Amino acid sequence: MTSPDRARLADLLDQAGPDAPTLCAGWDARDLAVHLLVREGRPDAFVARELGARVPRLTRAAAHGRRVEEQLEALPFAELVQRFRTGPPRWTPFAVPQVEALANGLEFYVHGQDVRRADPAWDPADPASHEELRPGQREALWSALRRTAKLAYRRSPVGVVLVVPAGPRVVAVRRERSVVVTGQVEELVLHATGRRGAAVVEVTGDDDAVAAFSGVPLGM
């Protein structure tokens, strides 16, 4: 059975079309669909590409990953989306519902927003532009954010505290000076995963701390 997070992302890709822009630098919707299929359907190719990109000597591994991507890129966009919608092969860990919920809840939400918020018509000031979360999704995103916050903000030279208005908070990084990043859970998730320009958050703290934090690369 297709999870609601998977179904929603597949719908967004279908609606956007293959050439739609995304918040992922250099990727359109087709590139994003290929990434999703390689990540969970061909983890060998995914790891090969990651290692090849980080370790120049591993050229054969990188070439293997690229060949798999090229095979997928040759497919019609509708088929790519349908393959993603159907779910990963049964032999992968992602086929286990509990694993998918743990590994993909944040991933699928963020990539859905990569599609939605790259649309020039998206208006952060318009409440209608913000997607309504399904029951339990905000709690799941907060749980995922708590697990990954330290990794996401590891490069920050100042402390980072994530705060939900009238809600929970988590200390991502402890330093002598800190900034506070305030926003709804889903906005904090986007900020933590490097979507600074699309995340509706407020960053506060002394001027020097905020300035030091402003240029820090974020993400896993």
Order of alpha helices (4+ residues) and beta strands (2+ residues): alpha-alpha-alpha-alpha-alpha-alpha-alpha-beta-beta-beta-alpha-beta-alpha
